Amino acid sequence: MASLKDTLRKKIEEHRPRTARLLKEHADTKLGEVTIGQAIGGARGVRCLVTDISYLDPEEGIRFRGKTIPETLAALPKAAGGQFPTVEAFWHFLLTGDVPSEDQVRDVVRDFRARRPVPQYVFDVLRAMPRDTHPMTMFSAAVLSMQRESVFAERYRKGMSKSEYWEPMLEDATTLLARLPTIGAYIYRMKFKSDTPIASNRELDFGADFAHMMGIDKPYDDVARMYFVLHSDHESGNVSAHTVHLVASALSDCYYALSAGLNGLAGPLHGLANEEVLRWTQSFMESLGGKEPTEEVIRQALWDTLNAGQVVPGYGHAVLRKTDPRYISQMEFCLKHLPDYPLFKVINTIYKVAPKVLMEQGKAKNPWPNVDAQSGVIQWYYGVTEYSFYTVLFGIGRAIGTLANTVWDRALGYPIERPKSLTTAMLEQAAGLK
C-alpha cells in the first residue's frame, strides 16, 4: 500500500490548509437558514456536512470526486476482460481523487489480497448465530467482532499525534474492506446454499473473487464490480453514510462505525428498499396474467395500481430530479446481457411508461426511477433469489465510500458531531404561536 499511502499523504498535506483557513477566516459565513420544516422533517436539505468524495447533483446524479457515473466508469482502469473498473481502482480514486495507473491498481490489488484472509473466530461467531438470523444482522456482527484488531484503537491507547490519526484509520479501513467479500459470500453460502462455503481465490480482484465465492459464473464478476461501485457512496447525509461519519466522529474506529452504518442501511426506508421494489415488481408482473408487457398494458396496470391507493415503488428520490444514473448503468447492462428476460422486459416497460403516468397523476415531485427500481432484477437473473441478502450486497458497496470518508475525516481533524436541539415549545414561539 506504500504507493497509495504516499499519494494520499501528499493530498492530505495539500488539503489541510484549505480546511484550516475556512475555519479561521470564514467560520461565520452563512450557508443558509434552517426552517421549522427541516428541523422536524429529518434535517432534509440542511447544508451542514462536508465531503469531497461524492456529491449528489439533482440533475446529474452522484458525482464521485467530481466525475459523473459515466465519466467515472469510463476513466478508471477496467478489470482484465471486464466491462467495469475494479473496486481496487475505485478505492484508489475515492481516496486520492486521481485516476490510478495500471501499476497503481495492481499495487492496491496486491495489498487487498494480503489483507483478505478472515480470522477463524469471525466464522465461529457467524456459525454460533441461529440460522434464521437476518443476513444483515450476521454481517454487522461479523464486522463488529473484528474490532479487537483495530490498529487505530491500539495506537490511540498508546498515544499519537492528532495529525497521525488518518494513518491507522487507513490501515483499518483497508483491512476491513478487503475482508467484506469473503464475509458476505460466506453468509450467503452458509444460509442459502446448504452450508457450502467456497474458499477465496487470491489470484482474483475484489469483484471477481466475490463472484467466485458466491459460486456464480461470469459475467457476475462484472455485476459485482458494477454493483459495488454504484452503491458505494451518496453524499454524507443518507442514513448509512451519515451514521458511519457520526460514530467515527467520536473517534470510534472503522469497525464500530461501519457496523453501526450497516444497521441503519438495514432499514426499509434505506437499503432494504431494493428488496421491496423487486417483490412489488414480481407481484405486478403476476397481476398481468401472462399478457405481453406492452406499453399500453403496463400503462393501464399502473393506473389500476394508483387508483387503488397504492404507490409505484422505486420511483422518486429525495434529491434527484431526473432518472438516477445508477439506474441507467444497470439498465444498459441488462440490455446487453438479459434483454429478453421477462422480468427485465416488465421493468424496462414500466420505466418507459411510469414517469408520464405519475406526472399525469400529479402527486409525484420526481417521477423518475432510482437505483432500487433496477438493482434486484440483475441479482435475480443470476440466481441470487434470496431477498434478504440484497442489503448485504448494498452494504459491501456502501463500505467503500463510507470508509474512504472516515480516513479523510481523521486526516482533516473533523470534530465530534453535536448538533443542537430545540423543544416543540421553542418552535411554536418562533412560529408566533405562543
Secondary structure, DSSP 8 states (H G I E B T S, - for coil): -HHHHHHHHHHHHHHHHHHHHHHHHSTT-------HHHHHTTTTT------SSEEEETTTEEEETTEEHHHHHHHS-B-TT-SSB-HHHHHHHHHHSS---HHHHHHHHHHHHHH----HHHHHHHHHS-TTS-HHHHHHHHHHHGGGG-HHHHHHHH---GGGTHHHHHHHHHHHHHHHHHHHHHHHHHHHSSS------TTS-HHHHHHHHHT--TTHHHHHHHHHHHTS---S-SHHHHHHHHHHHTT--HHHHHHHHHHHHTSTTTTTHHHHHHHHHHHHHHHTTT----HHHHHHHHHHHHHTT---TTB--SS--S--HHHHHHHHHHHHH-TT-HHHHHHHHHHHHHHHHHHHHT--S--SB-THHHHHHHHHHTT---GGGHHHHHHHHHHHHHHHHHHHHHHTT----------HHHHHHHTT--
